Amino acid sequence: MADEIPAQISATGLDGWYTELSSQDKVRVRRYLNGIDTSSSLALIIDLMGRAGEDHNYKLAVTAGEYLEAQELSDLDRYRVTEALIEGMFGNDMFEEAKAMCVRNLELYPKVAGQVPIDRMSCRNRLIDILVGVDGNYDAAYQSLDTFLQMGLIDESERDYRKQSLKVHRMQRSFDNIFNYRKSE
């Protein structure tokens, strides 16, 4: 039963992909197949990535997304896949890889502008999260916010609000470091 290919996988022509998965990943995939989008292999994988991410199963989201990395996709589909992959990588602590995917999607954005909502963009939001939370590079985050404004991804008031929030965060971090002093013995 464990090696039997689920009907949803076969319906979308993903038999080869599924058979290459580890036994553990096959079990994980099966968990998310009930009611999944089977209109195409792309739809199934994107739906699978979203479901896995919502369940904090980021490793599976990355595994599924990496399969699509090797596929020929339209700009819009590449953008959508990369957005889901960013979330999986971020949740899986693959910060450098996620940052590279953020940059790639921001470069791709002008080609898909108007076809994707800008209210929740993983490439925009996670880039700031990584620059500040992982790299501690506030200056790069400020520059990114200016770039987002130039690209039309945020308006001036949102840019100013986010910059102010980052300045407050930076000060809080500095104060935390001052008061975390430990006396050496």
C-alpha positions as CSV (number, residue, x, y, z in Angstrom):
1,M,0.0,0.0,0.0
2,A,2.8,2.5,0.9
3,D,4.4,2.1,-2.6
4,E,1.1,2.3,-4.4
5,I,0.8,5.5,-6.3
6,P,-2.2,7.6,-5.2
7,A,-4.8,8.4,-7.8
8,Q,-4.3,12.1,-7.4
9,I,-0.6,11.7,-8.3
10,S,-1.4,9.5,-11.3
11,A,-4.1,11.9,-12.5
12,T,-1.6,14.7,-12.9
13,G,1.3,12.6,-14.4
14,L,3.5,12.9,-11.3
15,D,4.1,9.1,-11.0
16,G,7.9,9.5,-11.7
17,W,8.3,12.2,-9.2
18,Y,6.4,10.3,-6.5
19,T,8.3,7.1,-7.0
20,E,11.6,9.0,-6.5
21,L,10.5,10.3,-3.1
22,S,11.7,8.6,0.1
23,S,9.2,6.4,2.0
24,Q,8.9,9.1,4.6
25,D,8.1,11.8,2.0
26,K,5.5,9.5,0.4
27,V,3.7,9.2,3.7
28,R,3.9,13.0,4.1
29,V,2.5,13.6,0.6
30,R,-0.4,11.2,1.2
31,R,-1.4,13.2,4.2
32,Y,-2.2,16.2,2.0
33,L,-3.9,14.6,-1.0
34,N,-7.5,14.6,0.1
35,G,-9.2,17.3,-1.9
36,I,-6.0,18.6,-3.5
37,D,-6.1,20.4,-6.9
38,T,-5.6,17.9,-9.6
39,S,-6.2,20.2,-12.6
40,S,-2.5,19.9,-13.5
41,S,0.8,18.7,-12.1
42,L,1.7,22.3,-11.4
43,A,-1.5,23.0,-9.5
44,L,-1.1,19.8,-7.4
45,I,2.5,20.7,-6.4
46,I,1.7,24.3,-5.6
47,D,-1.4,23.2,-3.6
48,L,0.8,20.5,-1.8
49,M,3.5,23.1,-1.0
50,G,0.8,25.4,0.5
51,R,-0.7,22.7,2.6
52,A,2.6,21.4,3.8
53,G,3.7,25.0,4.7
54,E,0.4,25.6,6.6
55,D,1.1,22.4,8.6
56,H,4.7,23.6,9.2
57,N,6.0,20.7,7.1
58,Y,8.5,23.0,5.4
59,K,10.9,20.2,4.3
60,L,8.2,18.7,2.2
61,A,7.3,22.1,0.7
62,V,10.9,22.5,-0.3
63,T,11.1,19.0,-1.7
64,A,8.1,19.6,-3.9
65,G,9.3,23.0,-4.9
66,E,12.7,21.8,-5.9
67,Y,11.0,19.4,-8.4
68,L,9.4,22.4,-10.1
69,E,12.7,24.2,-10.2
70,A,13.8,21.9,-13.1
71,Q,10.5,22.3,-15.0
72,E,9.9,24.7,-17.9
73,L,7.3,27.3,-16.5
74,S,5.8,30.5,-17.6
75,D,7.0,33.7,-15.8
76,L,3.7,33.8,-13.8
77,D,4.0,30.1,-12.8
78,R,7.7,30.5,-11.9
79,Y,6.8,33.4,-9.7
80,R,4.0,31.5,-8.0
81,V,6.2,28.5,-7.4
82,T,9.0,30.6,-6.1
83,E,6.7,32.4,-3.6
84,A,5.7,29.0,-2.1
85,L,9.4,27.9,-2.2
86,I,10.4,31.0,-0.3
87,E,8.0,30.1,2.5
88,G,9.2,26.5,2.7
89,M,12.9,27.6,2.7
90,F,12.3,30.3,5.3
91,G,10.5,27.8,7.6
92,N,13.2,25.3,7.0
93,D,15.9,27.8,8.1
94,M,17.4,27.8,4.6
95,F,17.9,31.6,4.8
96,E,20.5,32.1,2.1
97,E,18.6,30.0,-0.4
98,A,15.4,31.9,0.5
99,K,17.1,35.2,0.1
100,A,18.3,34.2,-3.4
101,M,14.7,33.2,-4.3
102,C,13.4,36.5,-3.0
103,V,15.8,38.4,-5.2
104,R,14.9,36.2,-8.2
105,N,11.1,36.9,-7.7
106,L,11.7,40.6,-7.2
107,E,13.6,40.6,-10.6
108,L,10.7,38.6,-12.1
109,Y,8.0,40.8,-10.7
110,P,7.9,43.5,-13.5
111,K,7.0,40.7,-15.9
112,V,4.0,39.5,-13.8
113,A,2.9,42.8,-12.2
114,G,-0.8,43.2,-12.4
115,Q,-1.2,39.4,-12.3
116,V,-0.2,38.9,-8.7
117,P,-1.5,40.6,-5.6
118,I,1.0,42.8,-3.8
119,D,-0.6,42.7,-0.4
120,R,1.1,39.5,0.6
121,M,4.4,39.0,-1.2
122,S,6.7,36.4,0.3
123,C,9.6,37.7,-1.8
124,R,9.2,41.2,-0.4
125,N,8.3,40.4,3.2
126,R,10.7,37.5,3.8
127,L,13.6,39.4,2.3
128,I,13.2,42.1,5.0
129,D,12.7,39.3,7.6
130,I,16.0,37.7,6.6
131,L,18.0,40.9,6.2
132,V,17.0,42.1,9.7
133,G,16.3,38.9,11.7
134,V,19.1,36.7,10.3
135,D,21.7,39.0,8.9
136,G,21.1,42.0,11.2
137,N,21.7,44.2,8.1
138,Y,19.3,47.1,8.7
139,D,21.0,49.3,6.1
140,A,20.2,46.7,3.4
141,A,16.6,46.5,4.7
142,Y,16.3,50.3,4.4
143,Q,17.6,50.1,0.8
144,S,15.2,47.3,0.0
145,L,12.3,49.3,1.2
146,D,13.4,52.2,-1.0
147,T,13.6,49.7,-3.9
148,F,10.1,48.4,-3.1
149,L,8.8,52.0,-3.3
150,Q,10.4,52.5,-6.7
151,M,8.9,49.3,-7.9
152,G,5.4,50.2,-6.7
153,L,5.3,47.4,-4.2
154,I,4.6,49.8,-1.3
155,D,3.6,53.4,-1.1
156,E,5.6,56.1,0.6
157,S,3.7,56.0,3.9
158,E,4.2,52.3,4.2
159,R,7.9,52.6,3.4
160,D,8.2,55.3,6.1
161,Y,6.3,53.3,8.6
162,R,8.4,50.2,8.0
163,K,11.6,52.1,8.2
164,Q,10.5,53.7,11.5
165,S,9.6,50.2,12.8
166,L,13.0,48.9,11.8
167,K,14.7,51.9,13.6
168,V,12.8,51.1,16.8
169,H,13.7,47.4,16.4
170,R,17.3,48.3,16.0
171,M,17.3,50.5,19.1
172,Q,15.6,47.7,21.1
173,R,18.2,45.2,20.0
174,S,21.0,47.6,21.0
175,F,19.5,48.2,24.4
176,D,19.0,44.4,24.9
177,N,22.6,43.9,24.2
178,I,23.6,46.6,26.7
179,F,21.6,44.9,29.5
180,N,22.6,41.4,28.6
181,Y,26.1,42.0,29.9
182,R,27.4,39.1,31.9
183,K,30.2,39.5,34.3
184,S,33.1,37.2,33.5
185,E,34.3,35.0,36.3
